[in-house]
């Protein structure tokens, strides 16, 4: 077993603290990489607090993990010692179901193995995430990180990046489309960057007028304050797609009014409680409301290659791991542009 250092929550009320644990030894198809940086996702806080139920403790969060390969199994063909590597939201899946066979491991019908707060495919062994100094993952679920991009700023691509890229690619958003992005946080700012790179006309929808300058600096063509009825009225029946990244409670009906006929409202944010939805928000314009998770492994690699080609990374603030609780508090207040990333050298 491989001795590993990390930060873990022992219970839903304990917060995070240093914890020593063990990773498995390298199997024939495993890759071990020492973790250089790990992004901080809003879901990390939800999970350690067991906000969604089913938490497995002790819990080591983190699923935006990047570093360099330090060990490979005897039959590994995809990686060599010294390669840049990353792991996102899942570390395995059944490999055999219809969805896995089509590269949709994120929707594995038999349950994929989440990078943390999950179980390996034996359905017994807990998984531990990237708030740690090293990790061992089957090579099929390890990704090649672009060498030309800042590694710390690339870490959030493995969740915030793919979570926004995947639906934009699925619905073939691109040139000639008008895309609205709801919320300008960790997910939202990546949605803006990808929307622009794909050729769409991008509008940011936000409750905060103070975010207009930031949206324009990212390249957004337009900005609408959603709490201003006049501004919202000017946007009725305007957009082909809305990418909704907000995880706080909000009214989907007001956004559906902004879609053209056959428009699609895509939810990637996850509010904590169900929302009321009127059928009359959908029927008059043959509109759709849809959801999307992160992407499969092949699509995530496609996204990383796209980012390397277009020089796309997340806007980050690098932190010491001892400051993680302060970062969580700031994240809840929206006081970060736009993603915290932990420097694992501080562990």
C-alpha positions as CSV (number, residue, x, y, z in Angstrom):
1,X,0.0,0.0,0.0
2,X,1.1,3.6,-0.7
3,X,1.3,5.9,2.3
4,X,-0.6,9.1,1.4
5,X,-1.2,12.4,3.1
6,X,-4.4,14.4,2.7
7,X,-7.1,16.5,4.2
8,X,-10.3,14.7,5.2
9,X,-13.6,15.2,6.9
10,X,-14.2,12.6,9.5
11,X,-17.9,13.4,9.9
12,X,-20.4,15.9,8.3
13,X,-19.8,18.3,11.2
14,X,-16.0,18.0,11.6
15,X,-14.7,20.1,8.7
16,X,-11.4,19.2,7.0
17,X,-8.2,18.3,8.8
18,X,-4.9,16.5,8.0
19,X,-5.3,12.7,7.6
20,X,-2.9,9.9,6.7
21,X,-4.3,7.0,4.6
22,X,-3.2,4.4,2.1
23,X,-3.7,4.1,-1.7
24,X,-3.6,0.8,-3.4
25,X,-0.4,-0.6,-4.9
26,X,-0.1,-0.2,-8.7
27,X,-2.0,-2.8,-10.6
28,X,-1.0,-3.7,-14.2
29,X,-3.1,-0.9,-15.7
30,X,-2.7,1.7,-13.0
31,X,-1.0,5.1,-13.2
32,X,0.2,6.9,-10.1
33,X,0.8,10.6,-10.2
34,X,1.8,13.0,-7.6
35,X,-0.7,15.8,-7.2
36,X,0.6,19.3,-7.9
37,X,-2.7,21.2,-7.8
38,X,-6.4,20.4,-7.0
39,X,-9.3,22.7,-7.8
40,X,-12.0,23.5,-5.2
41,X,-15.5,22.7,-6.5
42,X,-18.7,23.9,-4.8
43,X,-19.7,20.3,-4.6
44,X,-16.7,19.6,-2.3
45,X,-18.4,21.6,0.4
46,X,-21.8,20.0,-0.2
47,X,-20.3,16.6,0.0
48,X,-18.3,17.0,3.2
49,X,-21.5,18.4,4.8
50,X,-23.5,15.5,3.5
51,X,-26.0,18.0,2.0
52,X,-27.0,15.5,-0.7
53,X,-27.1,12.5,1.6
54,X,-25.2,9.2,1.3
55,X,-21.8,10.6,2.4
56,X,-19.0,8.1,3.1
57,X,-16.7,9.1,5.8
58,X,-13.8,9.7,6.2
59,X,-13.9,11.8,3.1
60,X,-11.1,13.3,1.1
61,X,-12.6,15.7,-1.4
62,X,-11.3,16.9,-4.7
63,X,-12.0,16.0,-8.4
64,X,-10.0,18.6,-10.3
65,X,-6.7,16.8,-9.9
66,X,-3.4,17.4,-11.9
67,X,0.2,16.4,-11.5
68,X,3.0,14.4,-13.0
69,X,3.2,10.6,-13.4
70,X,5.6,8.9,-10.9
71,X,4.6,5.2,-11.5
72,X,3.0,3.0,-14.1
73,X,1.7,-0.6,-14.1
74,X,3.4,-3.3,-16.1
75,X,0.8,-3.1,-18.9
76,X,0.2,0.6,-19.1
77,X,0.5,1.9,-22.7
78,X,-1.0,5.4,-22.5
79,X,1.4,7.1,-20.0
80,X,5.1,7.3,-19.2
81,X,6.9,8.5,-16.1
82,X,7.1,12.3,-16.1
83,X,3.9,12.9,-18.2
84,X,1.5,15.6,-17.1
85,X,-1.7,13.9,-16.0
86,X,-5.2,14.7,-14.6
87,X,-8.2,13.0,-13.2
88,X,-11.7,14.5,-13.1
89,X,-15.0,13.4,-11.6
90,X,-14.8,9.6,-12.0
91,X,-12.1,7.0,-11.7
92,X,-13.8,4.0,-13.1
93,X,-17.1,2.6,-14.5
94,X,-18.5,-0.8,-15.4
95,X,-17.1,-0.5,-18.9
96,X,-19.8,-2.8,-20.3
97,X,-23.2,-1.1,-20.2
98,X,-24.7,0.7,-23.2
99,X,-23.7,4.1,-21.9
100,X,-20.1,3.2,-21.1
101,X,-19.8,1.5,-24.6
102,X,-20.7,4.9,-26.1
103,X,-18.2,6.9,-24.1
104,X,-20.7,8.1,-21.6
105,X,-19.1,6.8,-18.4
106,X,-20.6,9.7,-16.5
107,X,-24.0,8.0,-17.0
108,X,-22.9,4.5,-16.3
109,X,-26.0,2.4,-15.8
110,X,-24.3,0.3,-13.2
111,X,-22.9,3.3,-11.3
112,X,-19.5,4.8,-12.1
113,X,-16.9,5.2,-9.4
114,X,-16.8,8.8,-8.3
115,X,-13.3,10.2,-7.6
116,X,-14.2,10.7,-4.0
117,X,-17.2,9.9,-1.8
118,X,-17.8,6.9,-3.9
119,X,-16.9,3.2,-4.2
120,X,-14.6,1.4,-6.5
121,X,-16.3,-1.1,-8.9
122,X,-16.1,-3.8,-6.3
123,X,-18.8,-1.7,-4.6
124,X,-16.9,-2.0,-1.3
125,X,-13.7,0.1,-1.4
126,X,-14.1,3.8,-0.8
127,X,-12.5,6.3,-3.2
128,X,-10.5,9.3,-1.9
129,X,-10.0,12.5,-3.9
130,X,-7.4,15.1,-4.7
131,X,-6.9,17.0,-1.5
132,X,-3.9,14.7,-1.1
133,X,-0.3,14.3,-2.3
134,X,-0.7,11.3,-4.7
135,X,-3.3,9.2,-6.4
136,X,-3.5,5.9,-8.2
137,X,-6.0,5.6,-11.1
138,X,-6.6,3.1,-13.9
139,X,-5.0,4.5,-17.0
140,X,-8.3,4.6,-18.9
141,X,-9.5,7.3,-16.5
142,X,-6.4,9.4,-16.5
143,X,-6.2,12.3,-18.9
144,X,-3.3,14.0,-20.7
145,X,-3.0,17.6,-19.6
146,X,-1.9,20.1,-22.3
147,X,1.8,21.0,-21.9
148,X,1.3,24.5,-23.1
149,X,-1.2,25.6,-20.5
150,X,-0.6,26.8,-16.9
151,X,-1.1,23.6,-14.9
152,X,-2.7,25.2,-11.8
153,X,-5.3,27.1,-14.0
154,X,-5.9,23.8,-16.0
155,X,-7.1,21.9,-12.9
156,X,-10.7,23.3,-12.9
157,X,-11.1,22.2,-16.5
158,X,-11.6,18.7,-15.2
159,X,-14.9,19.7,-13.6
160,X,-16.0,23.3,-14.3
161,X,-14.6,23.0,-17.8
162,X,-16.1,19.7,-18.9
163,X,-19.4,20.4,-17.2
164,X,-19.9,23.4,-19.4
165,X,-18.2,22.1,-22.5
166,X,-20.1,18.9,-22.7
167,X,-23.6,20.4,-23.1
168,X,-22.4,23.0,-25.5
169,X,-21.0,20.3,-27.7
170,X,-24.0,18.0,-27.3
171,X,-26.4,20.7,-28.4
172,X,-23.9,21.8,-31.1
173,X,-23.8,25.4,-29.9
174,X,-21.8,27.5,-32.2
175,X,-21.7,30.2,-34.9
176,X,-25.0,31.8,-35.5
177,X,-26.4,30.9,-32.1
178,X,-27.3,33.3,-29.3
179,X,-26.2,31.8,-26.0
180,X,-27.1,33.1,-22.5
181,X,-25.0,32.0,-19.5
182,X,-26.8,32.3,-16.1
183,X,-24.3,33.1,-13.4
184,X,-20.7,34.2,-13.6
185,X,-18.9,31.9,-11.1
186,X,-16.6,28.9,-11.6
187,X,-18.9,27.2,-14.1
188,X,-20.3,30.4,-15.7
189,X,-17.0,31.9,-16.6
190,X,-16.0,28.7,-18.3
191,X,-19.4,28.7,-20.2
192,X,-18.6,32.2,-21.5
193,X,-15.1,31.2,-22.6
194,X,-16.3,28.0,-24.4
195,X,-19.3,29.8,-25.9
196,X,-17.1,32.4,-27.4
197,X,-14.5,29.9,-28.7
198,X,-17.3,27.9,-30.4
199,X,-18.4,31.1,-32.2
200,X,-21.7,31.9,-30.3
201,X,-22.9,35.4,-29.4
202,X,-22.7,35.3,-25.6
203,X,-24.8,37.2,-23.1
204,X,-24.3,36.9,-19.3
205,X,-27.4,36.9,-17.1
206,X,-26.7,37.9,-13.5
207,X,-28.4,39.2,-10.5
208,X,-25.4,41.4,-9.8
209,X,-24.8,44.6,-11.8
210,X,-21.3,44.6,-10.4
211,X,-20.3,41.7,-12.5
212,X,-20.8,43.5,-15.8
213,X,-17.3,44.7,-16.1
214,X,-16.0,41.2,-15.4
215,X,-18.3,39.6,-18.0
216,X,-17.1,42.1,-20.6
217,X,-13.5,41.4,-19.8
218,X,-14.1,37.7,-20.4
219,X,-15.4,38.7,-23.9
220,X,-19.2,38.5,-23.3
221,X,-21.0,40.5,-26.0
222,X,-23.9,41.5,-23.7
223,X,-24.9,41.6,-20.0
224,X,-28.4,41.6,-18.5
225,X,-29.3,42.2,-14.8
226,X,-32.0,39.7,-14.2
227,X,-33.5,41.7,-11.3
228,X,-34.3,44.5,-13.7
229,X,-37.7,43.8,-15.3
230,X,-36.9,46.3,-18.1
231,X,-33.7,44.6,-19.1
232,X,-35.3,41.2,-18.9
233,X,-38.2,42.3,-21.1
234,X,-35.8,43.4,-23.9
235,X,-34.4,39.8,-24.0
236,X,-37.8,37.9,-24.3
237,X,-37.6,35.4,-27.2
238,X,-34.0,36.2,-27.8
239,X,-31.8,33.1,-27.1
240,X,-31.3,29.8,-28.8
241,X,-29.7,28.3,-25.7
242,X,-29.4,29.2,-22.0
243,X,-26.7,27.5,-20.0
244,X,-27.8,27.8,-16.3
245,X,-24.9,27.4,-13.9
246,X,-26.6,28.6,-10.7
247,X,-26.8,26.3,-7.7
248,X,-28.9,28.7,-5.6
249,X,-32.7,28.7,-5.7
250,X,-34.1,30.6,-8.7
251,X,-37.1,30.7,-11.0
252,X,-36.6,28.8,-14.2
253,X,-39.8,30.2,-15.7
254,X,-38.4,33.7,-16.0
255,X,-35.5,32.4,-18.0
256,X,-37.6,30.1,-20.3
257,X,-39.4,33.3,-21.4
258,X,-36.1,34.5,-22.9
259,X,-35.8,31.5,-25.3
260,X,-36.8,31.5,-29.0
261,X,-39.1,28.8,-30.3
262,X,-37.3,25.4,-29.9
263,X,-34.9,27.0,-27.5
264,X,-33.2,24.8,-24.8
265,X,-32.5,25.8,-21.2
266,X,-29.7,23.6,-20.0
267,X,-29.2,23.1,-16.2
268,X,-25.7,22.3,-14.9
269,X,-26.1,24.0,-11.6
270,X,-27.9,22.0,-8.9
271,X,-30.2,24.1,-6.5
272,X,-30.8,22.4,-3.2
273,X,-34.6,22.2,-3.5
274,X,-37.0,21.5,-6.3
275,X,-38.3,24.4,-8.3
276,X,-41.9,25.0,-9.6
277,X,-42.1,24.8,-13.4
278,X,-45.1,25.9,-15.4
279,X,-46.1,23.9,-18.4
280,X,-47.0,27.2,-20.0
281,X,-43.3,28.2,-19.9
282,X,-42.7,25.4,-22.3
283,X,-45.7,24.8,-24.5
284,X,-46.1,28.1,-26.4
285,X,-42.6,28.0,-27.8
286,X,-42.0,24.3,-28.0
287,X,-39.2,24.9,-25.5
288,X,-37.1,22.4,-23.5
289,X,-35.5,22.3,-20.2
290,X,-32.7,19.8,-19.9
291,X,-29.8,18.8,-17.6
292,X,-26.3,17.7,-18.2
293,X,-23.6,16.2,-16.0
294,X,-19.8,16.2,-16.7
295,X,-18.5,14.5,-19.8
296,X,-17.1,11.0,-20.5
297,X,-13.4,10.3,-20.7
298,X,-13.0,10.7,-24.4
299,X,-15.0,14.0,-24.4
300,X,-13.0,15.3,-21.5
301,X,-9.8,14.6,-23.4
302,X,-11.3,16.4,-26.4
303,X,-12.1,19.3,-24.2
304,X,-8.5,19.5,-22.9
305,X,-7.1,19.3,-26.4
306,X,-9.5,22.1,-27.4
307,X,-8.3,24.2,-24.5
308,X,-4.7,23.6,-25.5
309,X,-5.5,24.7,-29.0
310,X,-7.5,27.8,-28.0
311,X,-5.4,28.7,-24.9
312,X,-8.3,28.3,-22.5
313,X,-7.9,27.9,-18.8
314,X,-9.8,28.8,-15.7
315,X,-9.3,32.1,-13.9
316,X,-8.1,31.0,-10.5
317,X,-6.8,32.1,-7.1
318,X,-4.1,29.7,-5.7
319,X,-4.4,28.9,-2.0
320,X,-2.6,27.1,0.8
321,X,-4.5,24.0,1.9
322,X,-4.6,25.3,5.5
323,X,-6.8,28.1,4.2
324,X,-9.5,25.7,2.7
325,X,-12.2,26.6,5.2
326,X,-11.7,30.3,4.6
327,X,-11.9,29.6,0.9
328,X,-15.2,27.7,1.4
329,X,-16.6,30.7,3.3
330,X,-15.6,33.1,0.5
331,X,-16.9,30.7,-2.1
332,X,-20.3,30.7,-0.5
333,X,-20.3,34.5,-0.7
334,X,-19.2,34.5,-4.3
335,X,-15.9,36.1,-3.3
336,X,-13.6,34.4,-5.8
337,X,-12.8,34.9,-9.5
338,X,-13.5,32.3,-10.4
339,X,-12.1,29.1,-8.9
340,X,-9.9,28.3,-5.9
341,X,-7.1,25.9,-6.6
342,X,-5.0,24.3,-3.8
343,X,-1.2,24.3,-4.2
344,X,-0.5,20.8,-2.9
345,X,3.1,21.7,-2.2
346,X,1.5,23.3,1.0
347,X,0.2,20.0,2.2
